[in-house]
Amino acid sequence: MLPIFHKSCDDLFSEWERMLSSDGSCEMDVWPFLQNLASDVISRAAFGSSYEEGKRIFQLQTELAKLTMTLMMKVYIPGWR
């Protein structure tokens, strides 16, 4: 499991290094990167070499959660409010 973490973190750090400006500084929101890191590690561990399939599953789960929250905000149940 440790090599999976190492590979995913190494990929993330490489991506961050590409985003750096010439003076070596950059401002970014790391939350999306950390979410992708977690899904990347889980999908590599669960699906092995076909981890792109795992990433797609996590994207679909995120979309489903957003749609569910939107639906819950539109439902009116008498006496709820």
Secondary structure, 3 states (H helix, E strand, C coil): CHHHHHHHHHHHHHHHHHHCCCCCCCCCCCHHHHHHHHHHHHHHHHHCCCHHHHHHHHHHHHHHHHHHHHHHHHCCCCCCC
